Amino acid sequence: MASTVTGTTASGSLVFERRSARVHKYHWPAIQLNIWMIVMLIAASLIIGVFATFMQTQTQLQLASPWYFGYSITVASLCIVFILILLYLIYNRRLLPSIVLIGGFILFILWLVALIVISIQLWGANGVGSNCNLAVFSQDPRGQTLETLAWLEQKSICQQWQAVFAFALVGEVFLLWICVMAYQVFADDS
């Protein structure tokens, strides 16, 4: 409600005119939105955790970290911040489809770049995938030896790369889904 002063009376009292502002409410599918947030939080958290571990390993080995480690961590962190902003807007009942559509589209593009780089590194000609197939998945050492321990660590790293790719792909599909959902909420309310 907004009030404005329109004038004064002969006795010196103020006269107020009241205008009511209509607040438009959008109807979001609650279950779909909650599922989207949970899956994206899991995907972003996994990407942050795996690439942070890789960066720590690179530092321990005194090697430079590739640019896409930091880039992927930044994009996943932005995704978590976006979800926190959405939760704040939901709590205040101010979640607008345009905010979700613009934010989702920006994250879609940033996430796509990360997915492409991860794909090239994992499935490229001399990428992680071919190294894993040669050095890790083609062997099966047994026993309590240093060789077995090293093989288990290499296998873990290969599986982390596969998990990052899988969750990056799922995240990309879900970012497209939130853009479609935001458009549907906007179109259904028109």
C-alpha positions as CSV (number, residue, x, y, z in Angstrom):
1,M,0.0,0.0,0.0
2,A,1.2,3.4,-0.9
3,S,0.0,6.7,0.6
4,T,0.4,10.2,-0.7
5,V,-0.4,13.5,0.8
6,T,-3.0,15.3,-1.3
7,G,-3.5,18.5,0.7
8,T,-4.5,20.0,4.0
9,T,-7.8,20.9,5.4
10,A,-8.8,24.3,6.9
11,S,-8.0,22.9,10.4
12,G,-4.4,22.1,9.3
13,S,-4.8,18.3,9.2
14,L,-3.4,16.3,6.4
15,V,-5.5,14.3,3.9
16,F,-4.1,11.1,2.7
17,E,-5.1,9.2,-0.5
18,R,-4.5,5.5,-0.4
19,R,-3.5,3.5,-3.5
20,S,-3.2,-0.2,-3.4
21,A,-0.5,-1.9,-5.5
22,R,-1.4,-5.3,-6.9
23,V,1.4,-7.8,-6.3
24,H,1.5,-10.4,-9.1
25,K,2.2,-14.0,-7.8
26,Y,3.5,-16.8,-10.0
27,H,2.7,-20.4,-9.3
28,W,5.8,-22.5,-9.4
29,P,5.7,-26.3,-9.3
30,A,7.1,-26.9,-5.8
31,I,8.2,-30.5,-6.2
32,Q,9.9,-30.0,-9.5
33,L,11.7,-26.9,-8.2
34,N,12.9,-28.7,-5.0
35,I,14.1,-31.7,-7.1
36,W,15.9,-29.3,-9.4
37,M,17.6,-27.5,-6.4
38,I,18.7,-30.8,-4.8
39,V,20.1,-32.3,-7.9
40,M,22.0,-29.1,-8.8
41,L,23.4,-28.7,-5.3
42,I,24.7,-32.3,-5.5
43,A,26.2,-31.8,-9.0
44,A,27.8,-28.5,-8.1
45,S,29.1,-29.8,-4.8
46,L,30.6,-32.9,-6.5
47,I,32.4,-30.8,-9.1
48,I,33.8,-28.4,-6.5
49,G,35.0,-31.3,-4.3
50,V,36.6,-33.3,-7.1
51,F,38.4,-30.4,-8.8
52,A,39.5,-29.0,-5.4
53,T,41.0,-32.4,-4.6
54,F,42.7,-32.4,-8.0
55,M,44.1,-28.9,-7.4
56,Q,45.4,-29.9,-4.0
57,T,47.0,-33.0,-5.6
58,Q,48.6,-30.8,-8.3
59,T,50.0,-28.4,-5.7
60,Q,51.4,-31.3,-3.7
61,L,53.1,-32.6,-6.8
62,Q,54.4,-29.1,-7.5
63,L,52.6,-29.0,-10.8
64,A,50.5,-26.1,-12.3
65,S,46.7,-26.7,-12.2
66,P,44.9,-26.5,-15.5
67,W,42.7,-23.5,-16.0
68,Y,39.5,-25.6,-16.2
69,F,39.9,-26.8,-12.6
70,G,39.5,-23.3,-11.3
71,Y,36.9,-22.4,-14.0
72,S,34.7,-25.4,-13.1
73,I,35.0,-24.7,-9.3
74,T,33.9,-21.1,-10.0
75,V,30.9,-22.1,-12.2
76,A,29.8,-24.6,-9.6
77,S,30.1,-22.0,-6.9
78,L,28.1,-19.6,-8.9
79,C,25.4,-22.3,-9.3
80,I,25.3,-22.7,-5.5
81,V,25.0,-18.9,-5.0
82,F,22.2,-18.8,-7.6
83,I,20.3,-21.5,-5.7
84,L,20.8,-19.6,-2.4
85,I,19.4,-16.4,-4.1
86,L,16.4,-18.5,-5.4
87,L,15.8,-19.8,-1.9
88,Y,15.9,-16.2,-0.5
89,L,13.4,-15.1,-3.2
90,I,11.1,-18.1,-2.6
91,Y,11.2,-17.3,1.2
92,N,10.1,-13.7,0.4
93,R,7.6,-14.8,-2.2
94,R,9.3,-12.8,-4.9
95,L,10.6,-15.5,-7.3
96,L,10.1,-14.1,-10.8
97,P,10.4,-16.3,-13.9
98,S,12.6,-13.7,-15.6
99,I,15.2,-13.9,-12.8
100,V,15.2,-17.7,-13.1
101,L,15.3,-17.7,-16.9
102,I,18.2,-15.2,-17.1
103,G,20.2,-16.8,-14.3
104,G,19.6,-20.3,-15.6
105,F,20.6,-19.3,-19.1
106,I,23.8,-17.7,-18.0
107,L,24.7,-20.8,-15.9
108,F,23.7,-23.0,-18.8
109,I,26.3,-21.3,-21.1
110,L,29.0,-21.3,-18.4
111,W,28.3,-25.0,-17.5
112,L,28.3,-25.9,-21.2
113,V,31.9,-24.6,-21.6
114,A,33.0,-26.6,-18.5
115,L,31.2,-29.7,-19.9
116,I,32.9,-29.3,-23.3
117,V,36.4,-29.0,-21.7
118,I,35.8,-31.9,-19.3
119,S,34.6,-34.0,-22.3
120,I,37.7,-33.1,-24.3
121,Q,40.0,-34.0,-21.4
122,L,38.2,-37.2,-20.6
123,W,37.4,-38.6,-24.1
124,G,40.0,-36.8,-26.2
125,A,42.7,-38.6,-28.2
126,N,45.4,-38.4,-25.5
127,G,42.9,-37.7,-22.7
128,V,42.4,-39.0,-19.2
129,G,40.0,-41.8,-20.6
130,S,42.6,-43.3,-22.8
131,N,45.2,-43.2,-20.1
132,C,42.8,-44.8,-17.7
133,N,42.0,-47.6,-20.1
134,L,45.7,-48.3,-20.7
135,A,47.2,-47.9,-17.2
136,V,44.3,-48.7,-14.9
137,F,41.3,-50.5,-16.2
138,S,43.4,-53.0,-18.2
139,Q,45.1,-54.2,-15.0
140,D,44.0,-55.8,-11.8
141,P,46.8,-56.1,-9.2
142,R,46.1,-57.9,-5.9
143,G,47.7,-58.1,-2.5
144,Q,49.1,-55.8,0.0
145,T,51.7,-54.1,-2.1
146,L,52.6,-50.5,-3.0
147,E,51.7,-51.3,-6.6
148,T,48.2,-52.2,-5.6
149,L,47.8,-49.1,-3.5
150,A,49.0,-46.9,-6.4
151,W,46.6,-48.7,-8.8
152,L,43.7,-48.1,-6.4
153,E,44.6,-44.4,-6.2
154,Q,44.7,-44.2,-10.0
155,K,41.4,-46.0,-10.3
156,S,39.9,-43.6,-7.9
157,I,41.1,-40.6,-10.0
158,C,39.7,-42.2,-13.2
159,Q,36.4,-42.8,-11.5
160,Q,36.3,-39.2,-10.2
161,W,36.8,-37.9,-13.8
162,Q,33.9,-40.1,-14.9
163,A,31.7,-38.9,-12.0
164,V,32.5,-35.2,-12.9
165,F,31.5,-35.8,-16.5
166,A,28.3,-37.5,-15.5
167,F,27.2,-34.8,-13.0
168,A,28.3,-32.1,-15.4
169,L,26.0,-33.6,-18.1
170,V,23.1,-34.0,-15.6
171,G,23.7,-30.4,-14.5
172,E,23.5,-29.2,-18.1
173,V,20.2,-31.0,-18.7
174,F,18.8,-29.7,-15.4
175,L,19.8,-26.1,-16.3
176,L,18.0,-26.4,-19.6
177,W,15.0,-27.8,-17.6
178,I,14.9,-24.8,-15.2
179,C,14.8,-22.4,-18.2
180,V,11.9,-24.3,-19.7
181,M,10.2,-24.5,-16.3
182,A,10.6,-20.7,-15.9
183,Y,9.1,-20.0,-19.3
184,Q,6.2,-22.3,-18.6
185,V,5.5,-20.5,-15.3
186,F,5.5,-17.2,-17.1
187,A,3.4,-18.5,-20.0
188,D,0.8,-20.2,-17.7
189,D,0.3,-17.0,-15.7
190,S,-0.2,-14.7,-18.7
